[in-house]
Amino acid sequence: MNEQLDTLLSETRRFPPPPAFAARAAATETLYHAGRDPQKFWEEQARSLDWMSPWTEVLVWKPPHARWFTGGKLNAAANCLDRHLAGYRKNKPAIIWEGEPGDQRVLTYAELAREVGRCANALKSLGIRRHDRVAIYLPMIPEAAIAMLACARIGAVHSVVFGGFSAESLRDRINDAQAVAVITADGGYRRGQLLPLKRFADEAIAETPSIKHCIVVRRGREAAVSLQGDRDHWWHELLERASPNCEAEAMDAEDLLFILYTSGTTGKPKGIVHTTGGYLTQVAATTRYVFDLRDDDVFWCTADVGWVTGHSYVVYGPLANGATVVMYEGAPDWPERDRFWSIVGRYGVTILYTAPTAIRAFMKWGTAHPARHDLSTLRLLGTVGEPINPEAWIWYREQIGGGRCPIVDTWWQTETGGIMITPLPGVTTTKPGSATVPFPGISAELVDASGRALERGGGFLTLTEPWPGMLRTIYGDDERYQQTYWSRFPGRYFAGDGAKLDDEGYWWILGRVDDVLNVAGHRIGTMEVESALVDHPSVAEAAVVGKTHELKGQALAAFVTLKEGKQISPSLKDDLKEHVVRKIGAIARPDDIIFSADLPKTRSGKIMRRLLKDIAEGRALGDTTTLADPAVVNRLKEMYEDKES
């Protein structure tokens, strides 16, 4: 086994579940035993939902197409709202919302149900019906969740487009789905600025002939908005005229619930199709068990609803379980770098689910910011979106969780719908940087390039059996669905992630195989090199990409930000290279290290490694419209070109 292959597998730190936590945990070891019969397990989980008609068959599997709970009928909005209204949850907070300027709203389950009913009736008054597609282009405000649930209530299919996307991106998604309406806002706050979402929507609608209506939420009263004829409607005016009582449509388990677009490696974005019964079953079960959800929890998933994490673990999963959910509109460091921790302290957040990118930023900013706030209500921490390096995991545990909170490091994708590989916090011993083992009822297998199953070492992460929340197809392009996910390893689902298995059967996710490089015949995960760099006492954050090398095939380029107070010195670059050699091996030595005050990130905090690769390869920069600060990538490009010259 090559030295670099063993780097992550040599992690020796172990964290068993705290005994007091395990004693009360929702999940026990018996859940793993139940998961050995996946169909029976998922059928049992489905029974926790309210069904209008029972299913006749649990699974019909004709690879690569699955149908779950055939014949069963239910409604996602009714499961998130109606069934909580008969008892005490009626007056329980469903959504606690805070806007970036500091404005606040609390919606109880009864209040949320009334707003959803009004919105559903308003949509119906515009002629929107079952199976129509509705684009939602909103900031992170309660109306985003209300609009999603209203669509689900009447059987319309929602397609949420992240509010940070450009007019062109919105246009393309509307046209692909042939949406008949778009729900947007006059603006949305980000770092003290009001982004003109309605103006962007107008630009998109000019080239989207299927759009008949545009509904506008009044978010920032200072935003200049032009309403056009019979097409545009103020949200508040529509809802004022609408009844709060709207009967929920009985939807077939396989009826579309939503389309969510995700970028492909080439070509146009893929419209990932998720249906109602299987998706809701999986997100409800994983919310309950992965996050050990209790009735008095205050659950904060920091994702935007424009991404699948926001769909599954801000809206559908938590609300189906009757949870209290925190929503926050703005940036984690606005107006100060302690904004997240002030929210945790103010609302008594008990479960925090956020991205490794955010955690590494918090590390860079130092411990003084969380130390100013009472984080003692936290009892469980989670990570999502990308692999987390062990040192960030440890920092999160110690500085945010006070050493007492289990961490659930979760692997899943837009395509999987819900969490697939994760610890069960009352059962699983965790290792920093490892997503541990598959959730009960999930069948994952590591394979080599020829599709041969591996029991240890590095390879490709595949799924061998269907699961309820799986994508059903790519909207309007089933051939692309089959080619993208099922052709590389026939009979197996593969969406492009590399992974490693250690001797105990724990999974270590390496990220996209595009980020698993072949350097002089050796496979090196960029995440491993990033972890090694961040392990250096001077480094706050690092992003590593591959670039073409005429001798090695590929070489490594590292973009590094330093911790506050640390200075760039002539020897630091060489020191970092040697540090990587010590951590991984000489083959992983970066050819280039570029220091920067910041890295190019989306507004949701994800590092845009694609743009860094463009810089390293000397290519023209791709789309930068989703960046929080486009100037960052331009500065980096200039620095890299200066280095090359």
N, C-alpha and C positions, 0 to 999 in steps of 0.2 A: 504494500500500500504506500503510495507516494506521500511524502511529508505533508504537502498542502492538503491532501485529501483527509488527513487525520486531524487537522487543526480544530475544527468545531467539535469533532467526535471526542476530543481529549478533555472537554469541559468536565471538571470533577465536582463542581458544586451541586448539591442536591437540597431541595426544599420540600419536605413532606408536608401534607396539609396540617395546619395547626389543630391539635386535638379538639379544642372548643369549637372550631369551625366545622370540623368533620362530624362532630356529634349532632349538629343541627342541619347538616347539608341536605339539600333536596335530592341530590344524586348519591347513590351508594354503589358499592361494587356490583350489586345485582343488576344494575342498569347495563353493564357490559355483558353480563350473561344473557340478558334479554335481547341485546343487539345481535347476538349470534344467529338469530332467525329474523333477518331484516324485515320481511313482509309482515310478520306478526308484530314486530316491534313498532313499525310505522303505523300499522293499523291501530294499535293501542294508543299511540300518540294522537292519531286523528280523532279518536273518541273524546279527546279533551275539548274539541271544538263543538259548536252548535251546528248541526246539520238539519236542513229542511227536508231532505229525503236521504235515505241510507244508500250506500254504495252496494253494488252487486258483485264486484270483483276488485280486489285490492290493487293488483298490478297486471297490466297487459304490456309485455315487453317484446317488441319486434325491433331489434337493434337497427339503427340507433334511436328509435322512437319509443317513448314510454307513455303510458296512460295510467294515472293513479286514481284509485277510488271511483272506478267507472260507474256511472249512473247516479252518484251522489250529488246532491245539490246543497249549496250553502251560499252565504254572502260574507265577504271579508269585512265590510264595514259593520255589519250586524254583530260579527264576532268581536270586533274591537270596541263596540259601543253598547248595543242594545242589551246584551246579556249581563252587563254590569249595572244596569239601571234599576233592577228590582230591589237590590239591597243597599247596604251602606256605601258601596262604591259610587252610588249616584252623586254624592256630594264630595267624593274624594278628588283631589287634583289629578287631572289626566296630563295636562301640559303646564309646566312652569316655564314661561318664556322671558328672556331678557334681550332687548335690542342693544346694539352697540352703543348708542347714545346714553343708555341707562334706563330706558323705559321698560316697564314690566307688565306682564299680564299673567293671570292664572285662570285656566279653564278647567272646571270640574268635568266629570264624565257627562253629567246632565247638560251642562252648557255646551260642551263640545258636540254632543249629539244634536242639540238644537241647531248649532251653526252648520253642521254637516247636512242636516235635513233641509235647511234653507238653501244652502248651496246646491244640493241635489235638485231641488225643485226649480231653482233658477236656471240650472243647466237644461232641465226638461222644458222650461218655458221658451228656451231658444231653439228648441227642436232637436236637442242632443239626445240620442237614444242609445240603447243597448248595442254594444260592439263598435260604436263610433270612437274614434281616437281623439283625445284631447291633450294638447301640449301644455305643460306647466313650466313657466319660466319665472321663478320667484326667488326672492332672497329667503334666508332662513327665518321665516316668520310663521306663526300658527296657521295662517291661511294656506300655506303650502301643504300641511298635513290635512287641513279641512278639505282642500280641493282634491287631494288624492282619495280620501275616504268618500267624498261625494261622488266622484267618478265610479268608485267601486260599488257604491250603493245602488246606482241606476244601471250598472253593467257596462258603462263606458270604459274604455281602455285608456289609462293615463300614460303619458310619455313625459317624464320629468327631465328637463334640460337644465343642467347646472347654471345658476345665475352668473357665473364667471365666464361662460362661453360667449363667443362673439355672435353678431347678427348672422354671419355666414354659417356658423355651426348650427344655430337655431333653424335657419332656413333649410339646411340639408336634412335635418332630423324631421322637421315638419313634412317636407316633401316625401321623404321615404315612407313615413307612416300615413301620409295623406290625412293628417289631422284636420278636423273641421273647426276647431276652436283653439285659441291659445289664452291661457290665464297668466297675466303678468302683473307687474307693479309699476308705479311711476318711477320708483327707484329702490335701491337697497344700499345700506350703509356698509362701507369697508374702509377701515383706517381713517375715519372721520370724513370721508367723501361719500357723496350720494351718487351711486352709479345709475345712469339714465336707462333703466331697463326698458321702459316703454319706447324710447327712441330706437333702441336696438331691435325691439320687437317689430316696430313699424318698418324698419329697413328689411327685416326678414320677410314680413308679410307681403311686401311689395313684389316678392318673387315666389309666393306660395299660394297658388290659385285655389287650393282646397279650403283655405281658411274662410269661414263665414262670419265668425264672431271673435272679438278680442275683449276679454274681461280684465279690468284694471283695478288692482288694489291700491288704495291711497296709503302709501307708506311714509313718504317724505313730502310734507305739504309745500315745501319750497321748490319742488321739482316742477318744471314747466312741462305740461302735458297737453297734447292736442288730441281730442277725440274726433274720430272721423265718422260722420253720418250714422247710419243704422248699424254699422259694423262694431263700433266700440261702445262699451258699457262700463260704468263704474260698478265695482263689486258691491259697495255698500248700498247703492240704490237698488240693485237687483235683489239683494238679500232682504232689504227692508220690505219689499213687496211679496216675499215668498213665505209660505207656510213652513214651520219647522217640522211638520209631520210628513215624512216621505217613506212609503213602504219600500223595504229592501227587496231588490230583485233576487229571485232564486236562480243562482248561477250554477251551471254544470261545473263539476270539479275541474274539468279541462278547459273551461272558458278562459280566455285571456284576462288576466288581471292588469298587467302592465307590460310595456315595451321600454327597455332601458338601453341606450346606445353606449357602446364601449369601443374604444379605438382598436383598429386592427393594425398589424405590422405593415400591411400595404392596403391600398384601396380605401373605400369609404367606410365610415363607422358601421359596426354591426348592431342591428336592432335585436337585442336579446329578448326572447319571448318567455315570460313566466305566466303560468296559469294559476288558478285560484286555490284548489283544494290541497294539492301537494305542497305548494310553496308555503301556504299559511300553516300547514301542519309542521313543516320543518322549522320555520322561524319561531313559531310559538314554543316548540319543544326545546330548541337550542337556547332561546332566551331563558326559559325556565331552569334548565339544568346547567348550562355553561356559566351563567351569571348567578346561579343559586338564588333565584329571585324570591324575595319574601314580600308580603303584602305591605310592609312599612318602608320598603326601600325607596330611595330617590335615585333614579337611574339616569345617568348622563352619558350618552354616546355623542361624542363631539362632532360626528360626521354631518355633512350637509345632506339634505334629502335629494340633492342632485346626483348622488352616488348610491350604489346599491346598499352600502352600509347604513345610510340614512333611511332607505326604504325598509330594510329588514330589522334594524335595531334602534331606530328612532320612532318609527310609526307602527308597522304591522306586528312585529314580535312582542314588544313591550305592551302595546295597547290591547292585544289579544289576551294578555295575561293580567290586565287590570292594573298595570304599573303606573307610577307617577314618573313622567319623563321631563327632563330639562332640555330646552332648546335655547341656543344662543346664536345670535345673528352674526357677530363680527369676528375680528381677528383676536388671537390669543394674547397679543401684546399691545392691545389698544384700550385705553390710552397709556396704560402701563404694562410692564411685563408680568404683573401678578394677576392679570384679569381672570385667568382660569381658576386660580386658587381663591380669589375673592368670591367667585361663583360657588365653588365647592363649599366654602365656609358659610356663605350667606343662606344657601338653600339646604344645607345639611346633606349634600350628596353622599350616597353610600356606595355606589358602583360607578366607576369611571372607566370608559372604553374609548381609547384614543390611539393615535398613530405614532409609530416609532420616530417619524420625522419630527413631530411635535416634541416628543420626549427629548430627543437630541438637542433641539433648540432650547428647551428648558435647562438642560445640562449646561449649555453654553452660557446662558444668562446667569447661572449660579444659584446657590441655595438660599440666598437672602429673600428672594421673592416668595417661594412657598412658605418659608419660615415665618413670614408676617401674618399667616392666616391659620385658623384652626382647621386642620384636616382630619381631626380625630373621628369624624363620622364615617370616613371611608373604611370599608371592610373588604372590598374586592376591586382589583385593578385588571384591566384588559388592554391588549394591543391588537391592532388590525391594520391591514393595508400593505404591509411589506415585512420582510424579515427584520427582527430586532437583534442588534448585536448584544452580546452578553453584558458588556459594561453598561449600556443604556438600560438593560433589564434590571441590573443590580441597583443602579441609581434610582430608577423608578420605584423599586421595592423599598429602598432605604429612605429616600428623601421625601417621597410622596406617600408611600404606604406605611412609613414608620417601622418597617421591618415586620409588621404583623399581618399584612394583607396578601393573600394568595394572588398570583398573577396568572391570567389565562391568556396565553399567546395563541391567537387563532389564525388558521389558514383557511381561506375560502376565496371565491371569486364572484364577479358579477354573474357569471354563467352558472355557478352552483346554487345561487339563491340564498344559501345560509351557510353557517359554519360547518366545516368538514373535519378538520383536524384541530384538536384542542385538548387541554387538560379538563377534567371534571374537578372543580376546586376542592371538593371535600374528599376526593379519592386519590387523585393522581399526584405522585411526587414529581415536581417540576425541576427542569434544568434550564439555567439562563440561556436564552437563544433558541430553545427547542420548542416547537409547537406540540410536542409529545406524541399523542396517538390519535387515531381516528375516533370521531364521535360514534357512539353505539349505532349500529345499523348502516355504517359507511364502510365500504370496502375499497381500500387504497393499496396499491402495489407499486414497488419500485422496479423499473426495468432498465436494461441497457439499450444501446442504440438499435439493436436487432430485435428488441421486444422480449428478451429473455428476463424472467423474473430474478431479482436480486434480493438477498437477505441482509446484506450489509454493504456499505460504501456508497458511492455516488452514482446517480442515474437520473431517470425521468420519472416524475410523479404521475401515475395514471390511476384511474378509477375503473374498477372491473365490474361493478354492478350498478343498476339504476338507483337513484335516490329521489325522494318526493319533490324536492325543490329544484331539480335540475332544469336547465333551459330546455324548451321543447323544440325550438328551431331558431333560425335567424329570420326575422320578419321579412317575408316576401322572397326568401332565397334559401330554400331548404338544401339545395345542392352545396351552397357555401357552408352551411351548417355541417353537413356530412364531411366535406373536404377539410374544414378547419379543425374539427374536434375529433374525428373518428378515422381519418385516413392514415395518420402516421403509424399508429399501432392498431391494426384491425381488431375490432371487438372490445377495444378499450377507449375510454375518454381521455384525451390528452389536450390540455390547453396551454402548454408551453412552459411549465415550471420545472426547474431542476431541484433535486433534493438529495439528502443523504440519510441513511439509516445507520444507527449505531448498534452496538452489541445487545442493547436492551430493547431494540425495536422502536426506539424513539426517532421521530422525524425531525430533520433539520432542513428547513426550506431555504433554498439558495436564490429563489427569485426566477425571473424569466430566463429561459435558456439562452435568449439573446444576451443575457448578462453573465452567462457561464461561458468563459472564453477558452479558446484553445491556443495556448502560448507554447510554442515549440513542442507541440504534441502532448502537452499536459493540460488537463481541464482545471481551470481556476474560477471559482465563483467570485464575482466582484464584491459580493456581500462579505466574503471572508477577508478580502483586502481592506474593505471599509472598516470592518470590525477591528482589524489589526491597527489601522491608523487611529481610530477613535480610542484605542487602548493607550495610546501615547498621552502622557500627562498634559501636553500642550494643545491637543486637538479637541475641538468641540464637535465638528461634523466633517464628514468626508463623503465624496461621491466618486466612484471609480468607473471608468468606461474603457472599452477596448478601441484601439485604432490599428489600422493596417500597418504591418511591419514586413519589409521585404524578406527578412531572414526568418523571423519567428512565426510569421503568419499573422499574429496579433501581438500587440504590446499594450501595457497598461498606462493609462493617464489618470492621475488623481487630482481632484479639485478639493482643496482643504480650507476650512475656516478654523481659526484658533480661538481658544477660550479667552474671555476678557482678561486683560492684563498681560497676556502672553505676546511676545514680540517676535517678529520675523528676524532671524539672524542668518548670516552666511552659512553657518553649519547646520541649521535646522533641517534644510531639505535633505541633506545627506543622512542626518540622524533619523529622519522619518523613513527613508528608504531602508536603512539598516534595521530599523525597528520591525518593518514588514518582513524582512529576511529572517529576523529572529523568531517572529511569530508564525511564519508560514514556510519560508524556504526561499532560496535564491531565485527560483523560477518566478516568484511573485513580486520581485522587485519592480516598482513602478518606473517606467522610463521617464515620465514627466510628473512633476508635482507643481501645481499652480495654487498660490495662496490667494484667497479672496475674502472680503468682509462678509459676503453672503453667497448663497447658491441660488440658481434660478428655481423658483417654486411656484406651483399653482396657488390659487387663492385658498385652496383647502390644505396647503402645506406639503404637497408631494413634490419631491425633487424631480425636475424634468431632465432625466438622464439622456433622453433622446437629443435634447439641445446641446448637452455637453459633448455627446458623441459627434454631433455636427461640427462643433468647435474643434475637437481633436482631429477629426478627419479633414478639416479645412473646407467643409462644404458650406453652401448657403444655409442660413438658419431656417428651420421649419416654422410652423405656426407658433407664434408667441402670444396669442390673444388671451390665453388662460393664465398667464403669469401674474403673480401679485405685483411684481415690479419688473417690467420688461427691460429696464436699463441695466439690470444685473447681468443679463446674458450678453449684452453689447459690450459692457466693460470687460467681461471675461474673454470675449472674442478678441478684443484689442490687445489684452495682456498676452494671450496665447500667440497671436500673430507677431507681437513684439519679441516674444521669446524665440520663435522660429526664425525671425530675421536676424 
